[in-house]
Amino acid sequence: MGRVEAEIGRKARPFRLVVTRLPVAGDTGWRVAPGHVLVSEARRDNPSAYGAWLMPVIRELA
């Protein structure tokens, strides 16, 4: 069982998540639709910040 499945206590549903990386200043991200997020290059290049920001989206979709 994967990390998300262990956290939600069940098998994850199939889902699609589109991550669009933007060349903008700052360490930020936006959710523009249930299965689509925009993320700055700085956020994407920081694994701990990116993971912490993206995990709630993944848990919700799963």
C-alpha positions in Angstrom: 0.0 0.0 0.0 1.3 3.4 -0.9 1.9 6.4 1.4 -1.3 8.1 0.4 -3.4 4.9 0.6 -2.0 4.3 4.1 -3.0 7.9 5.1 -6.5 7.7 3.7 -7.1 4.1 4.9 -8.2 2.7 1.6 -7.0 2.0 -2.0 -6.7 5.1 -4.0 -9.2 5.8 -6.8 -7.7 6.4 -10.2 -7.2 10.1 -10.9 -5.5 12.5 -13.3 -3.5 15.4 -12.1 -2.0 17.9 -14.5 0.9 20.0 -13.0 1.9 23.0 -15.1 5.3 24.5 -14.2 5.4 28.3 -14.6 8.5 30.5 -14.9 7.3 33.1 -12.4 9.1 34.7 -9.5 8.5 33.4 -6.0 7.8 30.1 -4.3 4.1 29.5 -4.9 1.4 27.4 -6.5 -2.2 27.6 -7.4 -5.0 25.1 -7.8 -7.0 26.1 -10.9 -9.3 23.0 -11.1 -9.8 19.8 -9.2 -7.2 18.0 -11.3 -5.0 20.9 -12.4 -2.4 22.9 -10.5 0.1 25.6 -11.5 3.4 25.7 -9.7 6.3 28.1 -9.8 9.7 26.8 -10.8 11.0 27.7 -7.3 8.3 25.6 -5.6 8.8 22.7 -8.0 12.6 22.8 -7.4 12.2 22.5 -3.6 11.2 18.9 -3.0 10.0 19.3 0.6 7.9 22.4 -0.1 6.5 20.9 -3.3 5.6 17.7 -1.6 4.0 19.4 1.4 2.0 21.6 -0.9 0.9 18.9 -3.4 0.1 16.1 -0.9 -3.3 17.5 0.2 -4.3 17.8 -3.5 -3.3 14.1 -4.1 -5.1 12.9 -0.9 -8.3 14.7 -2.0 -8.2 13.2 -5.5 -7.3 9.7 -4.3 
